């Protein structure tokens, strides 16, 4: 027997939620950009109901803002909010990296070096979204070794809230080389240098954001 349309609703809403969440996290949507339920539904081939549910979840995560008039948009972060999120990254991601260090085997280091090479290629093409995506992949690959799923989930929520702002930051930095601190992170992993790793991660995840806030 074919499923009823109502039975398909959770799957449709979850598909829209995950796709839109990824777009926001990777900086595909600029800060302050308005979204409509009708437009979201059209983009993903769904009705208003799953589009509305996906937006509701993203508003709850801080990825979208909902005004009193019902306007939905990506947030435009204040300097204070950017500073707060940078501080959260410094706290949580440094701890994740430290917990990952005992399991930083050669295969992980090789994978991080490969991702870093991809970042270099993306920078040459001036692909902001590709840069943000591969940069987050670098960090996520390391943090998965921490085996701390709750902390990683919190980190990804911070990344989500920062996604549009990271696109703005990329345009301001005008990078021509991969992040300097990625090389220091890899070197610290090779050496088993926990203090060096903590410093490199903290510098990597806060330096650009705090420049944007200033």
Secondary structure, 3 states (H helix, E strand, C coil): CCCCHHHHHHHHHHHHHHHHHHHHHCCCCCCCCEECHHHHHHHHCCCHHHHHHHHHHHHHCCCCEECCCCCEECCCCCHHHHHHHHHHHHHHHHHHHHHHHCCCCHHHHHHHHHHHHHHHHHHHCCCHHHHHHHHHHHHHHHHHHHCCHHHHHHHHHHHHHHHHHHHHHHHHHCCCCCCHHHHHHHHHHHHCCHHHHHHHHHHHHHHHHHHHHC
